[in-house]
Structures are given as structure tokens and as C-alpha cells.
Amino acid sequence: MTDKKNLYDRAKRVLMETSRTFFIPISKLPDELEEAVMSAYLCMRAIDEIEDSAVLSTEVKVNLLNQVSVLLKKPFDEAELATLFKPYKSSLPEVTLDLNDWIELCPESATPAVLSATSEMAKGMGKWVNKAFNIETEEDLDEYTYYVAGLVGVMLSDLWKWYDGTECDRDLAIGFGRGLQAVNMIRNREEDLSRDDVDFFPDGWEMKDMFTYARRNLNLGDEYTKELTVGPVYYFCKIPLALAFSTLDAIEAGQEKLTRNSVMQIVNEVVAE
């Protein structure tokens, strides 16, 4: 067993190193909910790093993701995950190698929700790595964005219910995740095409089509946040939603991204609502 205080401090450090975007909103969540969401984020980031690895072969990625998916469905066994990752210790980052610890960080009664969603995500990622992310239709895009982002919305909704009984609409949660992911696809399009030769746009789609897709799904996210009581969970969801809408506006206006001042202004406006 790991000392819980040391584990918590290390998790916060790794969270800061892997996502400054989510570090602040997660840190503002109350007590056990912060631990649960931080655990969930790090678990999902752990498998995302496998999907995104520039050094592992497609075959190895698919095998690791599928094996992780299977292991997380079983009664948790620390040794099995450690054994699975051991041959790739020099190729995987800390956040992946320490997946056992992020699971241990999670409050016990919230662990099933986190493991179930992470397992499903790993299986879906494995499928799309194997397909070389070949997205041909909007249905393909919906499936891929469900696995990598819609599932996050579903899992977070499960954690809100676990924490204080808050009920959220599953379809709105999935749309929220898809919308945020679509904004990332728009922002990173040139990099994805030049670096990895990956095109997440369905065949025949132009930028305007992805903007329409993103806004349609972000509107579902807007409906999702309207169901939440104003408080830490509301701000956790509302801030990235507001930033996503504003990012689309900025890109349409010819900017590459939001300025730091714009980000702070948007956050302050949301908190002041």
C-alpha cells in the first residue's frame, strides 16, 4: 500500500505536468470528489499516452490497450498491470506506468465507475489505433469521439451522482465530450496532418462542417450545465464549455487560439455569473 498523503501529492504533481488546463478546476473540487476526478483523469491520461505514443508500434499499442481493458474489468490486481507494462518501461511515461497508483488514489466506492469507463475507453482506443484512425463518415467520427471524450462525460456524470446524488442526462454528457474533442480536432488539424498524417475529418468534410459538428455538440453541453446546481461541479463544467465556444469564435476570426488575457476574462465572467 502507498502512503495516501504522498500518493495524493504525487498525483497533483503529475496532473500539473500533464494538464495545466484541468489542474485548477480539479483542485477546486471538494474533498473526496477531487480525489475521484483526479484519479479518473490520470487513469484516462495513462491510456491516452499509449494511444498517442510515437515510439510504440501499432501492434504493441493495440495489445496494451486491449489488455488494459480486460484487466480493468477483473478484480483489481496490481501485479498484473505492472507485469503488462514492464517490457515497455523505457517507452511509457510516468502517468502510464503508475496507473496502479491512480486507481489506488480513487475513493473505494467510486472506483467501479472509473475502472468501467477507463476499460471501455481503452478497448475503443485499441479499435481505432488498429484502424489507423481512418474516419470516413460522421458515424465514424461519433464513435471515435465517444470513446475518447464522450465517455469522459458519462464517467464524470457517474461521479457527480456518486458524490451528492446529482442526476445528469447521459446523451447530453456524451455530446458535451464530443464538442470539446471536436474543438481540439479543429485547433490541432494542421499538426495532426503534418506530424502523424492523421485526418479526423470525415471524407469530404471541410472546416465549416467540423465547426457545425462542434457547435451542435457544445450546445448539448450547454444544456448539460443548465441541469447542474451552481457550485464547484457547475464551474468545473461551465468553464471549459465557455472556453470551447470562445475558441471557435477566435479561430473563425483568424486567431490561432485564445490569448491568456481572453482566457482569464472568460473564466472570471463564468465565475461572476
SERO-4910 file (N, C-alpha, C, O; in steps of 0.05 Angstrom, whole numbers):
BEGIN
 pado doro    nc1    nc2    nc3   cac1   cac2   cac3    cc1    cc2    cc3    oc1    oc2    oc3
  Met    A     17    -24      0      0      0      0     17     25      0     38     26     13
  Thr    A      9     45    -14     23     71    -16     12     90      5    -12     91     10
  Asp    A     29    106     18     20    126     36      2    145     21     10    157      1
  Lys    A    -23    149     31    -43    164     17    -35    193     12    -40    205     -9
  Lys    A    -23    206     33    -15    234     30      6    237      9      5    255     -8
  Asn    A     26    219      9     47    221    -12     36    215    -40     44    228    -59
  Leu    A     17    196    -41      5    190    -66    -11    213    -77    -10    220   -101
  Tyr    A    -26    226    -59    -42    250    -67    -24    272    -78    -30    284    -98
  Asp    A     -2    277    -63     17    298    -72     29    292    -99     33    310   -115
  Arg    A     36    267   -103     49    259   -128     28    260   -151     35    269   -173
  Ala    A      4    253   -145    -17    254   -166    -21    283   -174    -25    289   -198
  Lys    A    -21    302   -155    -24    330   -162     -1    340   -179     -5    356   -197
  Arg    A     23    331   -173     46    339   -189     43    328   -217     48    343   -236
  Val    A     36    303   -221     34    291   -247     11    305   -262     13    309   -287
  Leu    A    -11    311   -248    -33    325   -261    -24    352   -271    -31    359   -294
  Met    A     -9    367   -256      1    393   -264     19    390   -289     18    406   -307
  Glu    A     35    369   -289     54    365   -311     40    356   -337     50    361   -359
  Thr    A     18    342   -334      4    331   -358    -19    349   -367    -27    348   -391
  Ser    A    -30    366   -350    -52    383   -358    -56    407   -340    -69    405   -319
  Arg    A    -44    429   -348    -49    454   -334    -78    463   -337    -89    476   -319
  Thr    A    -91    455   -359   -119    462   -363   -137    451   -342   -154    465   -332
  Phe    A   -133    425   -335   -151    413   -316   -141    414   -287   -157    408   -268
  Phe    A   -117    422   -283   -106    423   -256   -122    441   -238   -129    433   -215
  Ile    A   -128    465   -247   -142    484   -230   -171    476   -224   -179    475   -200
  Pro    A   -187    469   -244   -215    461   -237   -217    436   -220   -234    434   -203
  Ile    A   -199    416   -225   -199    392   -208   -191    400   -180   -203    389   -161
  Ser    A   -171    417   -177   -162    425   -150   -183    439   -134   -182    440   -109
  Lys    A   -203    451   -148   -224    466   -134   -248    449   -126   -267    459   -113
  Leu    A   -248    424   -134   -269    406   -126   -267    398    -97   -244    397    -86
  Pro    A   -289    393    -83   -288    387    -55   -277    359    -49   -283    339    -63
  Asp    A   -261    356    -28   -250    332    -16   -250    307    -33   -235    305    -52
  Glu    A   -267    287    -26   -266    261    -40   -272    263    -70   -261    248    -85
  Leu    A   -288    283    -78   -294    286   -106   -269    294   -121   -265    286   -144
  Glu    A   -252    311   -109   -227    318   -122   -209    293   -127   -198    289   -148
  Glu    A   -207    276   -106   -191    251   -109   -203    234   -131   -188    223   -147
  Ala    A   -229    231   -132   -241    213   -152   -237    224   -180   -230    209   -198
  Val    A   -241    250   -185   -238    261   -211   -208    262   -219   -202    257   -243
  Met    A   -191    268   -200   -162    267   -207   -153    239   -214   -138    235   -233
  Ser    A   -162    219   -199   -157    191   -206   -167    185   -234   -152    173   -250
  Ala    A   -191    192   -240   -203    186   -266   -187    199   -288   -182    187   -308
  Tyr    A   -181    225   -284   -165    239   -305   -139    225   -310   -131    221   -334
  Leu    A   -124    218   -289    -98    206   -292   -100    178   -304    -83    170   -320
  Cys    A   -121    163   -297   -125    136   -309   -129    139   -339   -117    124   -355
  Met    A   -146    157   -347   -152    161   -375   -128    173   -390   -123    166   -413
  Arg    A   -113    190   -377    -89    201   -389    -68    179   -393    -53    179   -413
  Ala    A    -68    160   -374    -49    138   -376    -53    122   -402    -34    115   -415
  Ile    A    -78    116   -409    -83    100   -433    -81    118   -458    -74    108   -479
  Asp    A    -87    144   -455    -84    162   -478    -55    164   -486    -50    167   -510
  Glu    A    -37    162   -467     -8    163   -474      0    139   -490     19    140   -506
  Ile    A    -13    116   -485     -7     92   -501    -17     97   -530     -3     92   -549
  Glu    A    -42    107   -532    -53    112   -559    -36    132   -575    -32    128   -599
  Asp    A    -25    152   -561    -10    173   -575     20    168   -578     34    184   -590
  Ser    A     30    146   -567     58    141   -566     71    142   -594     61    131   -614
  Ala    A     94    156   -596    108    158   -621    129    136   -624    142    134   -645
  Val    A    133    120   -603    155    100   -604    144     71   -605    158     53   -614
  Leu    A    120     67   -595    108     40   -595     96     34   -623     85     52   -636
  Ser    A     98      9   -631     86      1   -656     56     -1   -653     46     -3   -631
  Thr    A     42     -1   -676     13     -3   -675      5    -29   -661    -14    -30   -645
  Glu    A     19    -51   -667     13    -77   -656     15    -76   -625     -2    -87   -611
  Val    A     37    -64   -615     41    -62   -586     19    -45   -574      9    -52   -553
  Lys    A     14    -22   -586     -7     -5   -575    -34    -19   -572    -47    -18   -552
  Val    A    -42    -33   -594    -68    -47   -594    -68    -68   -572    -87    -71   -557
  Asn    A    -46    -83   -570    -44   -104   -550    -46    -92   -521    -61   -103   -505
  Leu    A    -31    -71   -516    -31    -59   -489    -59    -48   -482    -69    -53   -460
  Leu    A    -71    -34   -501    -97    -23   -496   -118    -45   -491   -134    -42   -473
  Asn    A   -117    -66   -507   -137    -87   -503   -132   -102   -477   -151   -110   -463
  Gln    A   -106   -106   -470   -100   -120   -445   -108   -103   -420   -120   -113   -401
  Val    A   -103    -77   -422   -112    -59   -400   -142    -60   -397   -152    -62   -375
  Ser    A   -156    -60   -420   -185    -61   -419   -195    -86   -405   -213    -85   -388
  Val    A   -183   -108   -411   -191   -134   -398   -184   -134   -368   -201   -142   -352
  Leu    A   -160   -125   -361   -151   -125   -333   -169   -107   -316   -174   -114   -293
  Leu    A   -178    -85   -326   -194    -67   -310   -222    -76   -306   -237    -66   -289
  Lys    A   -230    -97   -321   -257   -109   -317   -256   -130   -295   -277   -137   -284
  Lys    A   -232   -140   -288   -229   -161   -268   -225   -148   -241   -220   -124   -239
  Pro    A   -227   -164   -219   -220   -153   -193   -191   -142   -195   -173   -156   -205
  Phe    A   -187   -118   -184   -162   -104   -189   -138   -119   -178   -138   -127   -155
  Asp    A   -118   -124   -195    -94   -138   -188    -70   -121   -197    -63   -119   -220
  Glu    A    -57   -109   -177    -35    -91   -182    -12   -104   -198      0    -92   -216
  Ala    A     -6   -129   -191     16   -143   -203     12   -148   -233     31   -147   -248
  Glu    A    -13   -153   -241    -18   -158   -269    -12   -134   -287      0   -136   -308
  Leu    A    -21   -110   -277    -15    -86   -293     15    -81   -294     26    -73   -315
  Ala    A     28    -84   -271     57    -80   -270     72    -98   -289     91    -90   -303
  Thr    A     63   -123   -291     76   -143   -309     71   -136   -338     88   -138   -355
  Leu    A     47   -126   -343     40   -118   -371     58    -95   -381     66    -96   -404
  Phe    A     63    -76   -364     78    -52   -372    109    -56   -371    124    -41   -383
  Lys    A    117    -76   -356    146    -79   -351    164    -79   -376    184    -66   -376
  Pro    A    157    -94   -397    174    -94   -421    176    -67   -435    194    -63   -452
  Tyr    A    158    -48   -429    157    -22   -443    164      1   -424    156     24   -428
  Lys    A    178     -6   -402    184     14   -381    199     38   -393    194     61   -384
  Ser    A    216     34   -412    232     56   -423    216     72   -444    225     93   -452
  Ser    A    193     61   -452    178     74   -474    152     88   -464    140    103   -479
  Leu    A    144     83   -439    120     94   -429    125    115   -408    145    113   -393
  Pro    A    109    137   -407    113    158   -388    104    150   -360     90    130   -356
  Glu    A    112    166   -341    105    161   -312     75    158   -308     66    141   -293
  Val    A     59    175   -321     30    174   -317     18    147   -325     -2    139   -313
  Thr    A     30    134   -344     21    107   -353     32     85   -335     17     68   -326
  Leu    A     57     86   -329     70     66   -313     58     65   -285     58     44   -272
  Asp    A     48     87   -275     37     88   -248      6     86   -247     -6     96   -229
  Leu    A     -5     74   -268    -34     70   -269    -45     57   -243    -66     64   -233
  Asn    A    -30     38   -233    -38     25   -207    -43     45   -185    -63     44   -170
  Asp    A    -25     65   -184    -27     85   -162    -51    103   -166    -64    110   -146
  Trp    A    -57    110   -190    -80    128   -195   -106    113   -188   -125    125   -178
  Ile    A   -107     87   -192   -130     71   -184   -132     70   -154   -154     73   -142
  Glu    A   -110     67   -140   -109     66   -111   -118     93    -99   -130     93    -78
  Leu    A   -112    115   -113   -119    141   -103   -150    145   -101   -160    159    -84
  Cys    A   -164    132   -119   -193    136   -121   -207    125    -96   -201    103    -87
  Pro    A   -226    141    -85   -243    130    -63   -255    103    -71   -265    101    -93
  Glu    A   -255     84    -53   -262     57    -60   -290     55    -73   -294     40    -92
  Ser    A   -309     70    -62   -337     67    -72   -340     80   -100   -360     75   -113
  Ala    A   -321     97   -108   -322    109   -135   -306     94   -155   -309     98   -179
  Thr    A   -289     75   -146   -271     61   -164   -285     46   -186   -275     46   -209
  Pro    A   -307     31   -181   -320     17   -203   -327     34   -227   -324     26   -250
  Ala    A   -337     58   -222   -345     76   -244   -320     85   -261   -321     86   -285
  Val    A   -298     90   -247   -274     99   -260   -262     76   -276   -254     80   -299
  Leu    A   -261     52   -265   -249     29   -279   -266     21   -303   -255     14   -324
  Ser    A   -292     21   -300   -310     13   -322   -306     32   -346   -304     22   -368
  Ala    A   -306     58   -341   -303     77   -363   -275     76   -376   -273     77   -400
  Thr    A   -255     72   -359   -228     71   -369   -224     45   -386   -210     46   -406
  Ser    A   -236     23   -377   -235     -2   -392   -248      1   -419   -237     -8   -439
  Glu    A   -272     14   -420   -286     17   -445   -270     36   -464   -269     31   -488
  Met    A   -258     56   -452   -242     75   -468   -218     61   -480   -212     64   -504
  Ala    A   -204     44   -464   -181     30   -474   -188     12   -497   -174     10   -517
  Lys    A   -210     -2   -495   -219    -20   -516   -225     -4   -542   -218    -12   -564
  Gly    A   -239     18   -539   -246     35   -562   -221     47   -575   -219     48   -599
  Met    A   -202     56   -558   -178     67   -569   -162     46   -585   -151     51   -606
  Gly    A   -162     22   -573   -148      0   -587   -160     -6   -614   -145    -11   -634
  Lys    A   -186     -4   -616   -200     -9   -642   -192     12   -662   -186      6   -685
  Trp    A   -191     38   -653   -185     59   -672   -155     62   -679   -148     71   -700
  Val    A   -138     54   -660   -109     52   -667   -106     31   -689    -91     35   -708
  Asn    A   -120      9   -686   -118    -13   -705   -128     -5   -733   -119    -15   -753
  Lys    A   -147     14   -733   -159     24   -758   -143     48   -769   -151     60   -788
  Ala    A   -121     55   -755   -104     78   -763   -121    104   -763   -116    122   -779
  Phe    A   -141    105   -745   -158    129   -743   -170    137   -769   -173    160   -775
  Asn    A   -178    117   -785   -189    122   -811   -219    129   -809   -236    111   -809
  Ile    A   -224    155   -806   -252    164   -802   -263    172   -829   -254    192   -841
  Glu    A   -283    157   -838   -294    162   -865   -321    176   -864   -327    192   -881
  Thr    A   -337    171   -843   -364    182   -842   -369    196   -815   -353    194   -797
  Glu    A   -391    210   -813   -398    223   -788   -403    202   -766   -398    207   -743
  Glu    A   -414    179   -774   -418    158   -755   -391    149   -743   -389    143   -719
  Asp    A   -370    147   -760   -344    140   -750   -334    162   -730   -323    155   -709
  Leu    A   -338    187   -737   -330    209   -720   -344    207   -693   -332    211   -672
  Asp    A   -370    202   -694   -386    199   -669   -375    177   -652   -373    179   -627
  Glu    A   -368    154   -665   -358    132   -649   -330    138   -637   -326    133   -613
  Tyr    A   -313    150   -653   -286    156   -642   -288    177   -620   -275    173   -599
  Thr    A   -303    198   -624   -305    219   -603   -320    209   -579   -316    219   -557
  Tyr    A   -337    189   -582   -350    177   -559   -328    163   -541   -327    168   -517
  Tyr    A   -311    147   -554   -291    133   -538   -271    151   -525   -263    146   -502
  Val    A   -262    172   -538   -241    188   -527   -250    212   -511   -235    224   -496
  Ala    A   -276    219   -513   -286    243   -498   -314    240   -487   -319    248   -465
  Gly    A   -333    229   -503   -360    225   -493   -361    209   -468   -376    214   -449
  Leu    A   -344    188   -467   -342    171   -444   -333    186   -419   -341    179   -397
  Val    A   -317    207   -423   -308    223   -400   -332    237   -388   -335    238   -364
  Gly    A   -350    247   -405   -374    260   -396   -392    240   -380   -403    247   -360
  Val    A   -394    216   -390   -411    196   -377   -399    189   -349   -413    188   -329
  Met    A   -372    185   -349   -359    178   -324   -361    200   -303   -367    196   -280
  Leu    A   -357    225   -312   -360    248   -294   -388    250   -283   -392    255   -259
  Ser    A   -408    245   -300   -436    245   -290   -440    224   -269   -454    228   -250
  Asp    A   -428    200   -273   -429    179   -253   -417    188   -227   -427    182   -205
  Leu    A   -395    203   -229   -382    213   -204   -398    235   -190   -398    236   -166
  Trp    A   -411    252   -206   -429    272   -193   -451    258   -177   -457    265   -155
  Lys    A   -462    237   -189   -484    222   -176   -473    208   -151   -486    208   -130
  Trp    A   -449    196   -153   -437    182   -131   -432    202   -108   -436    195    -84
  Tyr    A   -424    226   -114   -416    245    -93   -440    257    -78   -441    257    -54
  Asp    A   -460    267    -93   -482    280    -79   -510    274    -91   -529    288    -85
  Gly    A   -511    254   -108   -537    246   -119   -546    262   -144   -568    258   -154
  Thr    A   -529    280   -154   -535    295   -178   -541    277   -202   -524    260   -208
  Glu    A   -564    280   -215   -571    264   -238   -566    281   -264   -574    304   -265
  Cys    A   -553    269   -283   -548    283   -309   -556    265   -332   -557    240   -330
  Asp    A   -563    278   -354   -572    264   -378   -547    252   -393   -529    267   -399
  Arg    A   -547    226   -398   -524    213   -410   -519    223   -438   -495    227   -445
  Asp    A   -540    227   -454   -535    236   -482   -523    265   -482   -506    270   -499
  Leu    A   -532    282   -464   -521    309   -462   -492    307   -454   -475    323   -464
  Ala    A   -486    289   -436   -458    286   -426   -440    277   -449   -417    287   -452
  Ile    A   -450    258   -466   -434    249   -489   -430    272   -509   -408    275   -519
  Gly    A   -451    287   -514   -449    309   -533   -429    330   -523   -413    341   -538
  Phe    A   -429    335   -497   -410    354   -485   -382    345   -491   -365    361   -500
  Gly    A   -376    320   -485   -349    310   -491   -341    311   -520   -319    319   -527
  Arg    A   -360    304   -537   -355    305   -566   -349    333   -575   -331    338   -591
  Gly    A   -364    352   -564   -359    380   -572   -332    390   -565   -318    403   -581
  Leu    A   -323    384   -540   -296    392   -532   -275    379   -549   -255    391   -556
  Gln    A   -279    353   -556   -260    339   -573   -259    350   -601   -237    353   -613
  Ala    A   -282    358   -611   -283    369   -638   -268    396   -639   -255    402   -659
  Val    A   -269    412   -618   -254    437   -617   -224    431   -618   -209    444   -632
  Asn    A   -216    410   -603   -187    402   -604   -179    393   -632   -157    400   -641
  Met    A   -197    379   -646   -191    370   -673   -187    394   -692   -170    394   -709
  Ile    A   -204    414   -688   -202    438   -704   -175    453   -698   -161    461   -717
  Arg    A   -169    456   -673   -145    470   -664   -120    456   -674   -100    469   -682
  Asn    A   -120    429   -673    -96    414   -679    -95    402   -707    -78    385   -713
  Arg    A   -113    411   -725   -115    398   -751    -89    398   -766    -80    377   -776
  Glu    A    -76    421   -768    -51    422   -784    -30    405   -772    -15    391   -786
  Glu    A    -28    405   -746     -7    389   -732    -13    359   -736      6    344   -742
  Asp    A    -38    351   -734    -44    323   -738    -37    314   -766    -26    292   -770
  Leu    A    -44    330   -786    -38    323   -814     -8    322   -820      1    305   -834
  Ser    A      6    342   -809     35    344   -815     52    324   -799     71    313   -810
  Arg    A     45    320   -774     62    303   -757     55    274   -759     73    257   -763
  Asp    A     29    267   -757     21    239   -756      6    230   -781      0    206   -784
  Asp    A      1    249   -800    -14    242   -824    -41    230   -817    -50    211   -830
  Val    A    -53    241   -796    -79    231   -787   -100    253   -792    -96    276   -786
  Asp    A   -122    245   -805   -143    264   -812   -169    255   -797   -181    235   -804
  Phe    A   -176    271   -777   -200    263   -762   -226    274   -774   -248    269   -764
  Phe    A   -224    288   -797   -247    298   -811   -258    276   -829   -243    263   -844
  Pro    A   -284    271   -828   -296    251   -846   -291    259   -875   -286    282   -881
  Asp    A   -293    239   -893   -288    244   -921   -306    266   -932   -330    266   -927
  Gly    A   -294    285   -946   -309    306   -958   -315    330   -940   -326    350   -949
  Trp    A   -309    327   -914   -315    349   -895   -294    371   -898   -270    366   -902
  Glu    A   -304    396   -897   -287    419   -896   -288    430   -867   -303    420   -850
  Met    A   -272    451   -862   -271    462   -835   -299    471   -825   -305    467   -802
  Lys    A   -315    482   -843   -341    492   -835   -359    469   -825   -376    473   -808
  Asp    A   -355    445   -836   -371    422   -827   -363    414   -799   -380    407   -783
  Met    A   -337    414   -793   -329    408   -766   -337    429   -746   -343    423   -723
  Phe    A   -337    454   -755   -348    476   -737   -377    471   -730   -385    474   -708
  Thr    A   -392    463   -750   -421    457   -746   -424    434   -726   -440    435   -708
  Tyr    A   -408    413   -730   -408    390   -712   -401    398   -684   -414    390   -664
  Ala    A   -380    414   -681   -371    422   -655   -392    439   -641   -398    434   -617
  Arg    A   -403    458   -655   -423    476   -642   -449    460   -635   -461    465   -614
  Arg    A   -457    442   -652   -481    426   -645   -477    410   -620   -495    409   -603
  Asn    A   -453    399   -617   -448    383   -592   -443    400   -568   -451    393   -546
  Leu    A   -430    423   -572   -426    442   -549   -453    452   -539   -456    458   -516
  Asn    A   -472    455   -557   -499    464   -549   -511    443   -530   -526    450   -512
  Leu    A   -506    417   -535   -515    396   -517   -500    400   -490   -512    396   -469
  Gly    A   -475    407   -491   -460    413   -466   -472    436   -451   -473    436   -426
  Asp    A   -482    456   -465   -495    479   -452   -521    469   -438   -526    477   -415
  Glu    A   -536    451   -451   -560    440   -438   -552    424   -413   -565    424   -393
  Tyr    A   -530    410   -415   -520    393   -393   -514    411   -369   -522    405   -346
  Thr    A   -500    433   -373   -492    450   -350   -517    464   -337   -516    470   -314
  Lys    A   -538    468   -353   -562    480   -342   -576    463   -321   -591    472   -305
  Glu    A   -570    437   -322   -581    418   -303   -567    418   -276   -576    406   -257
  Leu    A   -543    431   -275   -526    430   -251   -532    453   -232   -537    475   -241
  Thr    A   -530    448   -207   -532    469   -186   -506    485   -187   -484    473   -189
  Val    A   -509    511   -185   -485    528   -184   -467    521   -160   -476    520   -138
  Gly    A   -442    515   -166   -423    507   -146   -398    495   -160   -395    500   -184
  Pro    A   -381    481   -145   -356    471   -157   -360    454   -182   -345    457   -202
  Val    A   -380    436   -182   -384    419   -206   -394    435   -230   -385    431   -252
  Tyr    A   -411    454   -224   -421    472   -246   -398    487   -259   -396    488   -283
  Tyr    A   -380    499   -242   -358    514   -253   -338    495   -267   -325    503   -287
  Phe    A   -334    471   -257   -317    452   -269   -325    446   -298   -308    443   -315
  Cys    A   -352    446   -303   -362    440   -330   -365    466   -346   -360    466   -370
  Lys    A   -374    487   -334   -381    512   -348   -356    526   -359   -357    537   -381
  Ile    A   -334    525   -345   -310    540   -354   -299    528   -380   -295    543   -399
  Pro    A   -294    501   -382   -284    491   -407   -304    494   -430   -296    497   -453
  Leu    A   -330    494   -424   -351    498   -444   -349    526   -456   -349    530   -480
  Ala    A   -347    546   -438   -344    574   -446   -318    578   -462   -318    593   -482
  Leu    A   -297    566   -454   -271    569   -468   -273    556   -496   -262    566   -515
  Ala    A   -287    533   -498   -290    520   -523   -306    537   -543   -297    540   -566
  Phe    A   -328    548   -535   -344    566   -552   -327    589   -561   -327    597   -585
  Ser    A   -312    601   -542   -296    625   -549   -272    618   -567   -264    634   -583
  Thr    A   -262    593   -564   -240    584   -581   -250    583   -610   -236    591   -629
  Leu    A   -274    572   -614   -285    570   -641   -288    598   -653   -282    603   -676
  Asp    A   -298    617   -637   -302    644   -646   -275    657   -654   -273    670   -674
  Ala    A   -255    652   -637   -228    663   -643   -216    652   -669   -205    667   -685
  Ile    A   -219    625   -673   -208    613   -697   -223    623   -722   -210    629   -742
  Glu    A   -249    626   -719   -264    637   -742   -256    666   -748   -259    675   -771
  Ala    A   -247    680   -728   -238    708   -732   -209    709   -741   -199    731   -744
  Gly    A   -196    686   -745   -169    686   -756   -147    684   -735   -124    685   -742
  Gln    A   -154    679   -710   -134    675   -689   -127    646   -687   -144    629   -693
  Glu    A   -103    639   -679    -95    611   -675   -108    600   -650   -116    577   -649
  Lys    A   -109    616   -629   -121    607   -603   -128    631   -587   -123    654   -594
  Leu    A   -140    626   -563   -147    648   -545   -122    659   -532   -103    644   -526
  Thr    A   -121    685   -528    -98    696   -513   -102    690   -483   -124    684   -474
  Arg    A    -80    692   -468    -81    687   -439   -101    706   -426   -116    698   -408
  Asn    A   -100    731   -435   -119    751   -423   -148    744   -429   -165    747   -412
  Ser    A   -153    734   -453   -180    726   -460   -189    703   -443   -212    702   -433
  Val    A   -171    684   -438   -178    661   -421   -186    670   -393   -206    662   -383
  Met    A   -169    688   -382   -175    697   -355   -201    713   -354   -217    711   -335
  Gln    A   -207    728   -374   -231    744   -375   -256    725   -376   -276    730   -363
  Ile    A   -254    704   -393   -276    685   -395   -281    671   -369   -304    668   -360
  Val    A   -259    662   -356   -262    648   -331   -275    666   -310   -293    658   -295
  Asn    A   -266    691   -309   -277    710   -289   -307    716   -295   -322    719   -276
  Glu    A   -314    717   -320   -342    722   -327   -360    698   -319   -382    702   -309
  Val    A   -350    673   -323   -365    650   -314   -369    650   -284   -391    645   -274
  Val    A   -347    654   -270   -348    653   -240   -366    675   -229   -378    672   -208
  Ala    A   -368    698   -244   -384    720   -234   -414    717   -240   -430    734   -232
  Glu    A   -421    696   -255   -449    693   -263   -468    690   -239   -492    687   -242
***
